[in-house]
Amino acid sequence: MIKRILVALDRNKDTPLATRYAINIAQTFNASLTGLASVDLPTINSVVGGGGIGTIHFARQLKSQLTKDSRQAAETLLKNFKRLVEASDLAHSKFMFEGVPHDRIIEESKYHDLVVIGRKSHFFDNRPELETKTLASIVKKGTGPTLMVTEEYRPIKRVVVAHDGSKASASALQWFILLEPFGRDIEIDIVFACNKEKKETADKGDQVLSLAYDYLEVHGYTKMNKVLLHEKGGAAKQIINHVNETSSDLVVIGAHSSSAIRRLTFGSVTRELVKSSPAPLFMCS
């Protein structure tokens, strides 16, 4: 059961959508929401950097301005979050911190049931083009699941469970079943991407699909389909094509394969889905 949801706030267009998803889930469970906004001082310091004696004064001025701008942006995010949540009559709290964003979000995730975050959240307002590893760090180091939303809101009615039998994908499936963020009255496609010409891969896929199907069934899910994907292209492309063809609203997936378990990055399939999936991702490490 979900009782506390953490919304990681960032100055990008998908943050309001993340809040909307969080509000809808919270209303189902009468859960409370926490809005978290950051002032990324370490990144500001690294961007400003050092220099010769003649540039020290300029660097200090730039740092002061960037910090001021970031604090104002964080305050605006919290104000907007409060307005949206109060309109929904839900319990909530909000706060701003100064430091490394993903470290604080990971710490807070220990005391929340779900983290909701936008796909483009980099948590550095003054350089929106700056790529960070924030999302990967949160998913892989966090204690629970993360819902990454995309740029368009959609009610969750059909879900793709991308299951390859790995620990990460099993963990994602277990969290999804235990939390039931969108209830049980949803249609679920359990998919396994493989090369059908390799019999051993197809056989493994059939076995994995059957195990996942039985697991969902014993938990009361009834609208399920087992799908062995075998189109040309990698697993990520096959999953994305299936999401598009079925107009699915969510993908449940593990954060990494066994080969990527020690890295603070996503596995190649998840990384491509984070980048290109048309539907939100429910992820676990």
N, C-alpha and C positions, 0 to 999 in steps of 0.2 A: 504494500500500500504506500502511496506517495503522500507525505505530509509536509515536506519542505522542498522547495525548488529554488535553485540558484540561477539567476539570470546574469550572465556576464555582459555588461553594457559597453558598447563601443560606438564611435561616431561613424557609422556606416548605415546604408539603407536597409540592411537586413536585421538590425537590432530591434526596431519596432515590431518586426515580424516574430523575432524570438520572444519578445514580451507577450505578443498575442498568443503564440503557442503555449507559453507557460501559464498564462491566465486561463486558457481553456482547459488545460489539464488540471490546474489547481481548483477550478470550479467543480470539476467532477468529483474530486476527493476532499473538498473543503480544506485544501492545503494552504500553507502560507508561502509567500514569495519573498525572496531577498534579491535586491538589486545591488550590484557591485560595480563601481566605476573606479578607474585607476588613473594615477599620474605617474607615468613611466620615467622617473628620474634617472635610473641607470642608462636608459637609451638616450635620453636628452643629453646626458653627460658625454656619452660616446659620440653622438652626432656633432656636438659642439667641438669636442676634442681640444687639443692644445695647439701651440704655435709659438712663434717668436714673441719677443717682448712687445713689439708693436701691435700684436693681435690680441693680447690678453684682455685689454679693455673691451674690445669688440666682442670677444668670446663670452665675457661675463654678461654683457648686455643681451646677447643672443640667448644665453641660458636663462636669464631672468625673464625674458619675453616668452620663450617657449614654455617655461614652467607656469607662468601666469596664464597663457592661453590654454594649456592642458588642464589646469585647475578649473578654469571657467567652463571648458567643454565638459568636464566631469560633473560639475554642478548642474549644467543644463541636462545632461543625461539622467541624472537622479531626479530632477524636477519632472521631466517627461515621464519617467518610469512611475513616479508617485501619482501623477495625474491619471495615467492609464489604469493602474491597479485600483486606485480609490474609486474610479468609475465602476469597477466590477465588484466593489464591496468585499474585497478579500483582505485578510490580515497580511501585513507586509512590513519589511524593514529595508533600509537603504543606507549605504555608507560608501565613503571614498577613502582610498588609501594611496600612499606614495611608495613606490617600489616596483619590483618585477611582477608584472601582471599574472603570469601563469603560476608563479610560486604561491601567491595569495589565493588564487582561484582553486588550486589543488588543495591547499590547506582547508579552505571553506567547504570543498566537496566532501570532506570527511564527515561533515555534519549536515549534509543535504542528501536527499534521495535521488536527485536528478540535476544535472547542469544543462542549461539551455544556452546556446551560443550561435552567433551568425557565422556563415561560411567565410566572410571577408573580415572577420574581426582580427586586427593586428595590434590593437591597443597602443597605438602611437599616433595621436591625432595630428601632429604637425607634419608627418611624413606618411600619408595614406598609402603611398606606393611601396613602402618598406615591407618586405616579406619577413615574417617571423615564424618561429616554430611553436607559437603559443598553443594552437589547437592540438597539434600532435602531443605536446607535453601534457596538456590537460587530460586528454583521452588516455594516454599511456601511463601516466603517473597517478591519475585520480583513482579514488577508491570505488567509484560507481560508474554508471552509464552517463554518456553525454549525448544530447540531442542537438545536432547541427542543422540549422534551418537554412533554406535556400532563399531566393529572392522573390518567391511567390507563395502566398498562403494557400493551403489546400486542406480541407477536412480529411482526416485519416480514415479511409474506408477500405483501401486495399493495400496490403503490405507485402513486400518482397523480403523474404528471409534468405540472405545469401550465405549458405552454409557449406563449408568444405571439410567439416569434421575436426578442425583445429581447436585448440583450447580457447583461443580468442573468439572464434565464431560461436562456440558452445556457451561461453560466458555471456556473450551478447544475447543469445537466445534465452538463456536462463533469466537474465535480468529483465528482459522484455516480458517474459511470462509471469515472473514474480510481481512486477510493478503494475502490469496491465495498464499502461498509460492511456490507451485508447479503447479499453474494454475488450470483450471477447467477440462482439458481433461485428467482426471484420473478416474480409476475405484474405487469406494468406497463400502466397505462392512460395513454396520452399524450393529454391533453385540451387543447382550444382553445375558449375561451368566446367566443361571438360572437352577433350578431343575424343569424339565418339569412335574414331577409327582405332584408338588404342583400347582394346577390350578391357584391360585391367583397370584403366581409368574410369570407363563407363560402369564397370561392376562396382567399383568403390563408390561411385556417385549414387547408384541405385541403393546401396546399403546405407549410406549416409542419409539420403532422403527418407528412407523408411524409418530409420531411428528417430530423426527429427519429427517426422509425421506422428509417430506413436507418442512421442514426448508431449507434443502439443495437444494431441487428442486426449490424453489422460488428464490434462489440465483444463479440459472443457471446451477447447476450440473445435469447431465443427466444419467451418468453411475453408477447406484446405486443398491445395493442389501440389503435386510433386512434379517438378519440371527439371529435366536433364537438358541443359543448354549445350549445344554443340555446333554453333555457327563458327564461321571463320573469325579470326581475331582473338585477342586475349580475353581473360575472364572479365575484366572491367568493362570492355566494350560489349560483351555478351549480356552482362547484367544491365547496363544502361539501355541497350536496345530493348530488352524485355520490359524494363520500367516504362519506356516510351510506348511500346506496342500495347501494353495493358493499362496505360494511364494510372499506374500505381502511385501511391501517395507517400510512401515511406520505404526506406531500405534499412534492414537490420543486418549489421555486419561487424565482424571482429576488426580490431585496429591493425592487426599485422599477421603475417604468416610466421611460422616457427623460425625462419631464417632472419626475421627482423626483430625478434623479441628483445634483444639487448640494445637496439638503437632507439634514439629519441626521435624517430621519424616513423611515418606510416609504412606499412607494406605497400608494394607497388599497386596492387589492386585497390586498396583503400585510398591510397594517395590519388589515384585517377578518379575515383568516385567523389572524393572531397572536392576535386577540381571541377568535375563535369556532370555529376549527377543532377538530373532535373528535379529530384525529390529529396526531402530531408533525410539525414542519416541518423540512425540510433546506433551508437558505437560503444564498444567496451574493449578493454585490453585483456 
